[in-house]
Amino acid sequence: MIDGPDKVTGAGKYADDLALPGMLVGKVLHSPHAHARIRSIDTSASERLPGVYAVVTGQETPVKYGILPVGHDETIFAVDKVRYIGDNVAGVAADSEAIAEEALRLIKADYEVLPAYFDPERSIEAETDLIHDDRPHNIEREYHHHFGNVEEGFAQADYIREDRFDCAEVTHAALEPHSTLARFEPDGSLTVWSSTQVPYYLMKTLASTLQMPEEKVRVIKPLVGGGFGGKSEVIPLELAAAVLARKAGRPVKVTYTREEVFYAHRGRPRTIVELRTGITRDGKLTAVEARIIQDGGAYCGYGVVTILYSGQLLNAMYDIPNVKFDGYRVLTNKPACGAMRGHGTVNARFAFEQQLNMIAAVLGIDPVELRRRNLLEPPCMTINGLRVLSYGYPECIDKVVERSGWKQKYGKLPYGKGIGIAGSHYVSGAANPIIRSKMPHTTINLSIDRAGTVTVFTGAAEIGQGSDAVQAQIVAAELGVELDRVKIVAADTALTPVDLGSYSSRVTFMAGNAALEAAREAKRQVLSAAAQKLATTPDNLVIEDGNVFCRDDLRLALAFEEAAGLAMNGNDTLRAVGTYTTPEDSQGGKYKGAGVGPSPAYSYSAQVAEVTVDAETGQVTVDRIIAAHDCGKAINPLNVEGQVEGSVWMGLGQAVQEEMLWENGRLMNPGLLEYRSASTLESPPIEPILVESNDPEGPFGAKEAGEGSLAATIPAVAHAIYDAVGVWINTLPITPEKVLKALEEKQKPGVRSQKPE
């Protein structure tokens, strides 16, 4: 990790570490009501307060925005009404935090409280007092997909199972809170430093909402202390800081408190999955029908993508000939949900893998064998148009089965001890960009100076996932130079070319391919110049350890910097450009919503979890998790292992602990003490196994490693609980109370034990 030294020594700077001369403190006034019309806002007392330089309300910032072109429904500050407790009402910039807080207290807002909707199944029935007037029944979007013939598929089935799953809302809980520093330059241009995963999209949104030319806006990403999707769309404070800086004529920094971070949210929505699956008696899937409702909160955000992913990625794991999906993204008077690690797929995958294990128990088929009977045969195109080239899932299953001793343990452990299995997958970047255009998904500019230093200019955002290191490694490997020769200049919209950001696990595949192309072009130039000097052909030359050698005569050699200097033809640097655009056949079908789900490559994971369940208390202890992950090719194996472990850890939290608790629209646990994410005390040994399927289109065969392992953890744990005490829990998180209730239900007369014989 090339940014490791700065992080461990404290030399690295995060957004809240930054300070500028004359910098003011920005604060935001939030709504106390879940749904209310704004009658008036009186800011006069705040404006008169000594030390206050700017007060801004929604009337001054009416331009709507959103991360998706189809979902521009937010403003920096509320204009007509507030839509959730915590919605932004006004902003102030002052000399100190204390003065800014006092200025917020002096703002007088008069509200007309409106009926509010907190449950998506009730909200979808709404006729009046809609959250957005142009969204009937509070439905943000609905999609209805039918591939193959589901009715015929169910007719062919020997067994049909229907279940309902309910997954609680969870959030990212990144250690670093959202923070943004904004400064207007004397020429009217704007510079913003922000903890963001998407510098390019933030630049475009700043230009749009502040009505400025894009070339006058510069976004710089400092170190980011965790994103996980929570910083992959524009958060209102990023825009508020810029608006306040413009009005105050001074730099302004806004850093959210931990409670404000929880209300900013953009986490994983509560998801209700009604799943119906048909299967033959010998274990072959014939049809799947899913009805999925997501509680999206008050604004669109990534909602359209989130609900589409939940249906589209039912496919590309198994061979399912007939699939029907009805998806509803529903608005409620709570903070907007968005992208969270494993975006859109985690809850649907929990439901599917859980039901697959339930079916296996009924049919008396080993759940491992049931999965093997429904594997894909790549290269292939799924029924909904997802192209699968590399498919390491079968090997992932084999590895975890062998490592865990599955055959000796499943159904054979003492009561209270259990083992479970599940699988998951994810995209290696979306094949279609958020903003439809003909430009490449990413561009890399590479330069080599006369000292032989290689500088990579990349717009990709390093957010802790190791993207800077991976790009440097790819370039160093292709050029045959030492890693410390390669320098990264990243995520500064004034210096680096366009990259669409760090989300959907796109960077290694997409920016990696662009970096590889740029390195190959630079290598071509170096070898051509060296060939002339050494009186040979470029094909006869190789670069290793910073030197250019002749293959047939190792005595003929040049230092890399000398060869690069020859290629410069009198210029100061050698330059090369690399780009990446997804292949046309990976971009999906032509039906509505087909743009979400397609990817140039999919990762795969299989996991086995072992648990201990205390039948007296309902307490679940996860003892061990083995996770095999198909990453294509591990460019940085240690980093890939870390990503797998992190995914498993987040999945573990959602499985048995994490839940946002709401009471009439008010979050009851908006802090890291009350919101119980897994700590080191709850974390079992996690054993990552890297499976290398070598994707034919990935850089050196690499593909996604940061998200695909998360979703398998949850159903693997749930399955292990069933193996331990014979009960299925179909709601998340799986708390001791739920386990005890299920055990009590099982003991009622007439209820047959579900523990396998």
C-alpha positions in Angstrom: 0.0 0.0 0.0 1.9 3.0 -1.2 -0.1 5.4 1.0 0.6 3.2 4.0 3.6 5.3 5.4 1.6 8.5 5.5 -1.3 6.8 7.2 0.6 5.0 9.9 2.9 8.0 10.7 0.1 10.5 10.8 1.6 12.6 8.0 -1.3 12.0 5.7 -4.1 14.6 5.7 -7.8 13.9 5.8 -10.4 16.6 5.0 -10.9 17.7 8.6 -7.1 18.0 9.1 -7.0 20.8 6.5 -7.0 24.5 7.3 -6.7 27.7 5.3 -6.0 31.3 6.4 -9.2 33.0 7.4 -11.2 29.7 7.4 -14.6 29.8 8.9 -16.6 27.0 10.6 -19.8 25.9 8.7 -22.8 24.4 10.4 -26.1 23.1 9.2 -29.6 23.5 10.7 -31.6 20.3 10.4 -35.3 19.7 10.5 -36.9 18.6 13.7 -39.9 17.2 11.8 -40.2 14.1 9.5 -42.5 15.9 7.1 -43.5 19.5 7.2 -44.2 22.5 5.0 -41.9 25.5 5.7 -44.1 28.5 6.3 -41.2 30.9 6.9 -37.5 31.1 8.0 -36.3 34.1 10.0 -32.5 34.4 9.9 -32.2 38.1 11.0 -31.0 37.4 14.5 -28.3 35.0 13.3 -27.1 37.5 10.7 -26.7 40.2 13.4 -24.7 37.9 15.6 -21.0 39.0 15.8 -18.7 36.5 14.2 -21.3 35.3 11.7 -20.3 35.9 8.1 -22.9 34.0 6.1 -26.4 32.6 6.6 -28.0 30.7 3.7 -31.4 29.1 3.2 -33.1 27.1 0.5 -34.5 30.2 -1.2 -31.0 31.1 -2.3 -30.1 27.5 -3.4 -33.1 26.2 -5.4 -31.3 24.2 -8.1 -32.2 20.5 -7.8 -29.5 17.8 -8.1 -29.0 14.1 -7.7 -26.4 11.4 -8.5 -28.6 10.0 -11.2 -29.9 12.0 -14.1 -33.4 10.5 -13.5 -33.4 11.5 -9.9 -32.8 15.2 -9.5 -35.0 15.8 -6.5 -32.7 17.3 -3.8 -31.7 20.9 -3.1 -28.8 22.0 -0.9 -31.3 23.3 1.7 -35.0 22.6 1.8 -37.0 25.0 -0.3 -40.7 24.3 0.2 -40.8 21.5 2.8 -38.7 19.2 4.8 -39.0 15.4 4.2 -37.2 13.8 7.1 -35.8 14.5 10.6 -32.4 15.8 9.8 -33.2 17.4 6.4 -31.1 20.5 5.7 -32.9 23.8 6.4 -30.2 26.4 6.6 -26.4 26.9 6.9 -24.2 29.3 8.7 -20.5 30.2 8.6 -18.9 31.8 11.6 -15.5 32.4 13.3 -15.9 29.5 15.7 -18.0 26.4 16.3 -19.6 27.9 19.3 -20.7 31.0 17.4 -22.0 28.9 14.5 -24.0 26.8 17.0 -25.5 29.9 18.5 -26.4 31.2 15.1 -28.3 28.0 14.3 -30.2 28.4 17.6 -31.3 31.9 16.7 -32.8 30.9 13.3 -36.6 30.8 13.6 -38.3 28.3 11.3 -42.1 28.0 11.3 -43.5 24.7 10.0 -46.8 23.2 9.2 -46.5 19.6 10.2 -47.7 17.0 7.6 -48.6 13.3 7.9 -45.5 11.2 7.6 -44.8 7.7 6.2 -42.3 5.5 7.8 -43.1 2.0 6.6 -42.7 1.3 2.9 -45.7 -1.1 2.7 -47.9 1.6 4.1 -46.2 4.4 2.2 -46.9 2.7 -1.1 -50.7 3.0 -0.4 -50.5 6.7 0.1 -53.0 8.9 -1.8 -52.4 12.3 -0.2 -49.6 14.3 1.4 -47.1 12.7 -0.9 -43.4 13.1 -0.1 -42.8 14.3 -3.6 -45.9 15.5 -5.6 -44.7 13.9 -8.8 -44.4 10.5 -7.3 -47.8 8.9 -7.0 -48.2 6.4 -4.1 -44.7 7.5 -3.0 -43.1 5.1 -5.5 -39.8 6.4 -6.6 -39.5 3.8 -9.3 -40.9 0.4 -10.1 -39.7 -2.3 -12.5 -41.3 -5.4 -13.8 -39.0 -7.9 -15.6 -39.9 -11.3 -17.0 -37.3 -13.4 -18.7 -38.2 -16.8 -20.1 -41.6 -18.2 -19.0 -42.0 -18.3 -15.3 -45.4 -20.0 -15.4 -44.1 -22.8 -17.5 -41.0 -23.1 -15.2 -43.2 -23.5 -12.2 -45.3 -26.1 -14.0 -42.1 -28.1 -14.5 -41.2 -27.9 -10.9 -41.7 -30.8 -8.4 -41.4 -28.5 -5.5 -42.2 -24.8 -5.1 -41.3 -22.8 -2.1 -42.5 -19.3 -1.1 -40.9 -17.3 1.7 -40.8 -13.7 2.9 -37.6 -12.1 4.1 -37.2 -8.8 5.9 -33.8 -7.1 6.2 -33.3 -4.2 8.5 -31.8 -0.9 7.4 -28.0 -0.6 8.0 -25.4 2.1 7.5 -21.7 2.3 6.6 -20.3 3.5 10.0 -17.1 4.7 8.4 -14.6 6.0 10.9 -14.1 9.3 9.2 -17.2 11.6 9.2 -18.1 13.6 6.1 -16.0 16.7 5.8 -15.6 19.4 3.1 -13.5 22.5 2.8 -14.3 25.1 0.1 -12.5 28.2 -1.1 -13.3 30.7 -3.8 -10.3 32.1 -5.6 -9.9 35.8 -6.6 -10.7 34.9 -10.2 -14.1 33.4 -9.1 -13.1 29.8 -9.4 -13.9 27.3 -6.7 -11.6 24.8 -5.0 -13.1 22.1 -2.9 -11.3 19.5 -0.7 -13.8 16.7 0.2 -13.9 13.2 1.6 -15.5 11.7 -1.5 -15.4 8.6 -3.6 -16.5 10.5 -6.7 -14.4 13.7 -7.4 -15.7 14.0 -11.0 -19.4 13.7 -10.1 -18.9 16.2 -7.2 -17.3 18.7 -9.6 -20.2 18.4 -12.0 -22.8 18.8 -9.2 -21.0 21.8 -7.7 -21.0 23.5 -11.1 -24.6 22.7 -11.7 -26.0 23.8 -8.3 -23.8 26.9 -8.0 -24.5 27.6 -11.7 -20.8 27.9 -12.6 -18.8 26.6 -15.6 -17.3 23.2 -14.8 -13.8 24.4 -15.8 -14.1 26.9 -12.9 -14.6 24.1 -10.3 -11.7 22.0 -8.9 -12.2 19.1 -6.6 -9.3 17.5 -4.6 -9.7 14.3 -2.7 -7.5 14.1 0.4 -7.1 10.8 2.3 -10.5 9.1 2.9 -11.1 7.3 6.2 -13.6 4.8 4.8 -16.3 5.1 2.2 -18.1 1.8 1.6 -20.5 3.6 -0.7 -21.5 6.3 1.8 -19.3 8.9 -0.1 -20.2 7.7 -3.6 -22.8 10.3 -4.1 -22.8 14.0 -3.3 -23.7 14.7 0.3 -25.4 18.1 1.0 -22.6 19.4 3.2 -20.2 19.3 0.2 -22.5 21.8 -1.6 -23.3 23.7 1.6 -19.6 24.4 2.2 -19.2 25.9 -1.2 -22.4 28.1 -1.0 -21.3 29.4 2.4 -17.8 30.1 1.2 -19.2 32.1 -1.8 -21.5 34.2 0.4 -18.9 34.7 3.2 -16.0 35.5 0.9 -13.9 33.3 3.1 -12.9 29.6 3.1 -15.5 27.5 4.9 -15.1 23.9 6.3 -18.1 21.8 7.3 -17.5 18.6 9.2 -20.5 16.5 10.3 -20.8 15.3 13.9 -21.3 11.5 14.2 -25.1 12.0 14.6 -25.2 14.1 11.5 -23.3 11.4 9.6 -26.0 8.9 10.6 -28.7 11.2 9.4 -26.9 11.9 6.1 -27.0 8.1 5.8 -27.2 6.8 2.2 -26.9 3.3 3.6 -28.5 0.0 2.8 -32.3 0.2 2.7 -34.7 -1.9 4.6 -35.6 -4.6 2.1 -38.6 -6.9 2.0 -38.1 -9.9 -0.3 -41.0 -12.2 -1.3 -39.3 -15.1 -3.1 -40.9 -18.0 -4.9 -38.7 -20.7 -6.3 -39.4 -23.8 -8.3 -37.1 -26.9 -8.5 -37.2 -30.4 -9.7 -36.8 -33.3 -7.3 -33.3 -33.9 -8.5 -32.4 -30.3 -7.6 -32.5 -28.3 -10.9 -33.9 -24.8 -10.7 -36.8 -24.2 -13.0 -38.1 -20.7 -12.1 -37.6 -17.8 -9.7 -40.1 -15.1 -8.9 -39.1 -12.2 -6.7 -41.1 -9.2 -5.4 -38.8 -6.8 -3.7 -39.7 -3.6 -1.8 -37.0 -1.2 -0.7 -37.5 1.6 1.9 -35.6 4.3 0.0 -36.1 7.2 2.4 -37.0 10.7 1.3 -34.9 11.2 -1.9 -34.0 9.2 -4.9 -30.2 9.1 -4.5 -28.9 5.9 -6.0 -32.4 4.3 -5.6 -33.1 3.4 -9.2 -29.8 1.5 -9.4 -30.3 -0.1 -6.0 -33.7 -1.6 -6.8 -32.5 -2.7 -10.3 -29.4 -4.4 -8.9 -31.5 -6.4 -6.5 -33.4 -8.0 -9.4 -30.8 -8.1 -12.1 -28.2 -9.8 -10.0 -30.5 -12.7 -9.0 -28.8 -13.9 -12.2 -25.1 -14.6 -13.1 -24.7 -16.9 -10.1 -26.7 -19.9 -11.1 -28.3 -21.3 -14.3 -31.9 -20.1 -13.9 -34.0 -20.5 -17.1 -37.0 -18.4 -16.0 -37.0 -15.3 -13.8 -39.6 -12.8 -12.9 -38.8 -9.6 -10.9 -41.2 -6.9 -9.5 -39.2 -4.2 -7.8 -40.5 -1.2 -5.9 -38.3 1.6 -4.6 -40.6 3.4 -2.1 -40.2 6.8 -0.6 -40.5 7.3 3.2 -40.0 10.2 5.6 -36.5 9.0 6.6 -33.0 9.8 5.4 -32.3 8.7 1.8 -30.7 5.3 1.4 -28.1 4.7 -1.2 -25.1 2.6 -2.1 -23.5 0.4 0.5 -20.8 -2.2 0.0 -22.4 -4.9 -2.2 -24.8 -2.3 -3.5 -28.3 -3.6 -4.2 -27.5 -7.3 -4.0 -26.9 -8.1 -0.4 -30.4 -8.5 0.9 -31.7 -10.2 -2.2 -28.8 -12.6 -2.1 -29.4 -13.4 1.6 -33.0 -14.3 0.6 -32.0 -16.4 -2.3 -29.2 -18.4 -0.6 -31.3 -18.9 2.5 -34.2 -20.3 0.5 -31.8 -22.5 -1.5 -30.6 -24.0 1.8 -34.2 -24.4 3.0 -35.1 -26.2 -0.3 -32.0 -28.5 0.1 -33.2 -29.4 3.6 -36.7 -30.3 2.4 -35.5 -32.3 -0.6 -32.8 -34.1 1.4 -30.0 -32.9 -0.9 -26.7 -31.6 0.4 -26.8 -27.8 -0.1 -23.3 -28.0 -1.6 -24.5 -30.6 -4.2 -27.6 -28.5 -4.9 -25.4 -25.5 -5.9 -23.2 -27.7 -8.1 -26.3 -28.9 -10.0 -27.2 -25.4 -10.9 -23.8 -23.9 -12.0 -23.3 -21.8 -15.1 -21.2 -23.0 -18.0 -19.2 -20.0 -19.1 -18.6 -18.3 -21.4 -22.3 -17.6 -21.4 -25.0 -14.9 -21.5 -27.6 -15.1 -18.8 -31.3 -14.9 -19.6 -31.4 -11.2 -18.7 -28.3 -10.3 -20.8 -25.4 -10.5 -18.3 -22.2 -11.8 -19.9 -20.1 -14.2 -17.8 -16.6 -15.0 -19.1 -14.6 -16.1 -16.0 -16.4 -18.1 -13.3 -14.4 -19.3 -10.3 -17.5 -20.1 -8.2 -17.2 -23.9 -8.6 -13.6 -23.8 -7.3 -14.6 -21.5 -4.5 -17.2 -24.0 -3.4 -14.6 -26.8 -3.6 -12.1 -24.9 -1.6 -14.3 -24.0 1.4 -15.8 -27.5 1.5 -12.4 -29.0 1.7 -11.0 -26.4 4.2 -14.0 -26.6 6.5 -14.4 -30.4 6.7 -18.0 -29.9 5.5 -18.7 -33.6 4.8 -17.7 -34.6 8.3 -19.6 -31.8 10.0 -22.8 -30.8 8.2 -25.8 -32.3 10.1 -23.4 -34.2 12.4 -22.3 -31.7 15.0 -23.7 -31.7 18.5 -26.8 -29.7 19.3 -25.9 -26.0 19.5 -23.0 -26.3 17.0 -23.6 -25.7 13.4 -22.1 -25.2 10.0 -23.6 -23.4 7.0 -22.7 -22.5 3.4 -23.7 -19.8 0.9 -22.4 -18.0 -2.2 -22.4 -14.5 -3.6 -21.0 -12.4 -6.5 -20.6 -8.8 -7.6 -19.8 -6.7 -10.6 -16.3 -5.4 -11.6 -17.7 -2.0 -12.4 -20.9 -1.1 -14.1 -20.7 -1.6 -17.9 -22.8 1.6 -18.3 -21.8 4.9 -16.7 -24.2 6.9 -14.5 -24.1 9.8 -17.0 -24.6 8.3 -20.5 -21.8 9.5 -22.8 -19.3 8.3 -25.3 -16.3 9.1 -23.2 -14.1 6.3 -21.7 -15.0 5.1 -18.2 -11.5 6.1 -17.2 -8.3 7.7 -18.6 -4.7 7.4 -17.4 -2.1 9.9 -18.4 1.5 8.6 -17.9 4.7 10.5 -18.1 8.4 9.5 -17.7 11.0 12.1 -16.9 14.8 12.0 -17.6 15.5 10.5 -14.2 13.3 7.6 -15.2 10.6 8.5 -12.7 7.2 7.3 -13.9 4.2 9.5 -12.9 0.7 8.1 -13.3 -2.1 10.7 -13.4 -5.3 9.1 -12.5 -8.8 10.4 -11.5 -9.5 7.2 -9.6 -10.2 7.8 -5.9 -8.1 5.9 -3.3 -10.5 5.3 -0.4 -8.5 2.7 1.5 -9.1 -0.1 -0.9 -5.6 0.1 -2.4 -6.4 1.5 -5.8 -3.3 3.7 -5.9 -1.1 0.7 -5.1 -2.7 -1.5 -7.7 -2.3 1.1 -10.5 1.3 1.6 -9.5 2.0 -2.1 -9.5 0.4 -2.6 -12.9 2.5 0.1 -14.4 5.7 -1.0 -12.7 5.1 -4.6 -13.8 4.5 -3.8 -17.4 7.4 -1.3 -17.7 9.8 -3.7 -15.9 10.8 -1.1 -13.3 11.0 -1.0 -9.5 7.7 0.0 -7.8 9.4 3.0 -6.0 10.0 4.6 -9.4 6.3 4.9 -9.9 4.5 8.0 -8.5 0.7 8.4 -8.3 -1.1 11.8 -8.8 -4.7 11.0 -8.1 -8.2 12.4 -7.8 -7.6 16.1 -8.5 -10.0 17.3 -11.2 -7.6 20.1 -12.3 -4.6 17.8 -12.7 -6.0 14.3 -13.5 -8.1 13.0 -16.3 -11.7 11.9 -15.9 -12.5 8.8 -13.9 -16.0 8.1 -12.8 -15.0 7.3 -9.2 -14.6 4.5 -6.7 -17.9 2.5 -6.6 -19.2 -0.8 -7.9 -15.7 -2.2 -7.5 -14.7 -0.7 -10.8 -11.1 0.7 -10.2 -8.9 -2.4 -10.5 -10.6 -3.6 -13.6 -11.2 -0.3 -15.4 -8.5 2.1 -14.2 -6.2 -1.0 -14.1 -6.8 -1.7 -17.8 -6.3 2.0 -18.6 -3.0 2.0 -16.7 -1.9 -1.1 -18.4 -2.7 0.4 -21.8 -0.7 3.6 -21.0 2.2 1.5 -19.7 2.2 -0.6 -22.9 2.3 2.6 -25.0 5.2 4.0 -23.0 7.0 0.7 -23.2 6.6 0.7 -26.9 8.2 4.1 -27.2 11.1 3.2 -24.9 11.8 -0.1 -26.7 11.6 1.5 -30.1 14.2 4.2 -29.1 16.4 1.6 -27.4 16.3 -0.7 -30.4 17.7 2.0 -32.6 20.5 2.6 -30.1 21.4 -1.1 -29.8 20.9 -1.9 -33.5 18.3 -4.5 -32.9 14.5 -4.8 -33.1 12.0 -3.9 -30.3 10.9 -7.6 -30.2 14.4 -8.5 -29.2 14.4 -6.3 -26.1 13.0 -6.8 -22.6 12.9 -4.5 -19.6 13.7 -6.0 -16.2 14.8 -4.4 -12.9 15.1 -1.0 -14.5 17.3 -2.0 -17.4 16.7 -2.7 -21.1 18.4 -6.0 -22.3 18.8 -7.7 -25.6 17.3 -11.2 -25.4 20.0 -12.8 -27.5 22.9 -10.8 -26.0 22.7 -9.7 -22.4 25.8 -7.6 -22.8 23.8 -5.1 -24.9 21.9 -3.1 -22.4 20.7 0.4 -21.5 19.5 1.8 -18.2 15.7 2.4 -18.3 16.2 6.2 -17.8 18.7 6.3 -20.7 16.3 4.5 -23.0 13.4 6.7 -21.9 15.5 9.8 -22.6 16.2 8.6 -26.1 12.5 8.2 -26.7 11.8 11.8 -25.6 13.3 13.2 -28.8 14.4 16.4 -27.1 11.3 16.8 -24.9 11.4 16.9 -21.1 9.1 13.9 -20.7 7.8 10.9 -22.5 4.0 10.8 -22.5 1.5 8.1 -23.0 -2.3 7.8 -22.6 -4.5 4.8 -21.7 -8.2 4.5 -21.6 -10.9 1.9 -20.8 -14.3 1.5 -22.3 -16.4 -1.6 -21.7 -16.9 -4.0 -24.6 -20.3 -3.5 -26.4 -21.4 -7.1 -25.7 -21.0 -6.6 -22.0 -23.4 -3.6 -21.8 -26.7 -5.5 -21.5 -30.0 -5.7 -23.3 -32.4 -3.1 -24.6 -35.2 -3.4 -22.1 -36.1 -0.8 -19.5 -33.5 -1.0 -16.7 -31.1 -3.2 -18.7 -28.3 -0.7 -18.1 -28.0 -1.8 -14.4 -26.4 -5.2 -13.8 -24.2 -5.7 -16.8 -20.5 -5.7 -16.1 -17.3 -6.7 -18.0 -16.7 -9.3 -15.3 -18.2 -10.8 -12.1 -16.4 -12.0 -9.0 -17.6 -15.0 -7.0 -17.4 -16.1 -3.4 -18.3 -19.2 -1.4 -18.3 -19.2 2.3 -18.7 -21.6 5.2 -19.5 -20.3 8.7 -19.4 -22.2 11.9 -21.4 -21.1 14.9 -22.4 -21.9 18.5 -25.9 -21.2 19.6 -26.9 -21.1 23.2 -30.4 -22.4 23.3 -31.0 -21.0 26.7 -30.2 -17.4 25.8 -30.5 -17.4 22.0 -27.0 -16.0 21.8 -25.2 -16.7 18.5 -21.4 -16.9 18.5 -19.7 -17.1 15.1 -16.7 -19.3 15.6 -15.1 -19.4 12.2 -15.7 -18.1 8.6 -13.9 -19.5 5.6 -14.2 -17.3 2.5 -13.0 -18.3 -1.0 -13.1 -15.4 -3.4 -12.6 -15.5 -7.2 -10.7 -12.3 -7.9 -9.5 -13.2 -11.3 -5.9 -12.6 -10.6 -4.5 -11.2 -7.3 -2.3 -8.3 -8.3 -1.7 -7.5 -4.6 -2.6 -10.8 -2.7 -2.3 -9.2 0.7 -4.6 -6.4 -0.2 -7.1 -8.8 -1.7 -7.1 -10.8 1.5 -7.7 -7.6 3.4 -10.7 -6.7 1.2 -12.2 -10.2 1.6 -11.8 -10.0 5.4 -13.4 -6.5 5.4 -16.3 -7.7 3.4 -16.9 -10.7 5.6 -16.7 -8.5 8.7 -19.3 -6.1 7.4 -21.5 -9.0 6.4 -21.1 -10.5 9.9 -22.3 -7.2 11.4 -25.4 -7.1 9.3 -26.1 -10.8 10.0 -26.2 -10.7 13.8 -26.0 -7.1 15.1 -26.5 -4.1 12.9 -29.8 -2.3 12.6 -30.9 1.3 12.4 -33.7 1.7 15.0 -36.4 4.3 14.2 -39.3 5.8 16.2 -41.6 8.0 14.2 -38.8 9.0 11.9 -36.3 9.7 14.6 -33.1 7.5 14.7 -32.7 6.1 18.1 -29.1 4.9 17.8 -27.2 7.6 15.9 -23.8 6.8 17.3 -21.0 4.2 17.2 -21.9 3.2 20.8 -25.5 2.5 20.1 -25.2 1.3 16.5 -23.6 -2.1 17.2 -21.2 -2.9 14.3 -19.0 -5.9 14.9 -15.9 -5.2 16.9 -12.7 -7.2 17.4 -14.5 -9.0 20.3 -17.2 -10.3 18.0 -15.0 -11.1 15.0 -14.2 -14.8 14.5 -11.1 -16.1 12.7 -11.7 -15.2 9.0 -9.8 -17.4 6.6 -9.6 -15.9 3.1 -8.8 -18.2 0.1 -7.9 -16.6 -3.2 -9.2 -18.3 -6.3 -7.7 -17.0 -9.6 -9.9 -17.6 -12.6 -7.9 -15.1 -14.7 -10.5 -13.1 -16.5 -9.7 -12.8 -20.1 -10.4 -9.0 -20.2 -9.1 -8.0 -16.8 -5.7 -6.4 -16.3 -3.3 -9.4 -16.0 -6.6 -11.3 -15.5 -7.7 -9.4 -12.4 -11.3 -8.5 -11.4 -13.3 -7.4 -8.4 -12.2 -8.1 -4.8 -13.8 -5.4 -2.6 -17.5 -6.3 -2.4 -18.4 -9.7 -3.7 -17.7 -11.6 -0.5 -20.0 -9.6 1.7 -23.4 -11.1 0.8 -22.4 -14.7 1.3 -21.6 -14.2 5.0 -25.2 -13.5 6.1 -26.9 -16.6 4.6 -23.9 -18.8 5.6 -24.3 -17.7 9.3 -28.1 -18.1 9.1 -27.7 -21.6 7.6 -25.2 -22.5 10.4 -27.8 -21.5 13.0 -30.3 -23.8 11.4 -27.7 -26.6 11.4 -27.1 -25.9 15.1 -30.6 -25.7 16.5 -33.0 -26.4 13.6 -34.6 -23.0 13.1 -34.6 -20.7 10.1 -34.5 -17.0 10.8 -35.6 -14.9 7.8 -35.3 -11.5 9.2 -32.1 -9.5 9.9 -30.3 -9.0 12.1 -30.5 -12.4 13.8 -30.8 -11.4 17.4 -31.0 -13.6 20.5 -34.6 -12.6 20.9 -35.5 -13.9 17.4 -33.6 -17.2 18.0 -35.5 -17.8 21.3 -38.8 -17.0 19.7 -38.1 -19.4 16.8 -37.0 -22.1 19.3 -40.2 -21.6 21.3 -42.3 -21.9 18.1 -40.6 -25.1 17.2 -41.5 -26.6 20.5 -45.2 -26.1 20.0 -47.3 -29.2 19.5 -47.4 -30.2 15.8 -44.3 -28.3 14.8 -41.8 -30.7 13.3 -38.1 -30.2 14.1 -36.2 -28.8 11.1 -32.8 -30.1 12.3 -31.5 -32.4 9.5 -31.3 -36.1 10.4 
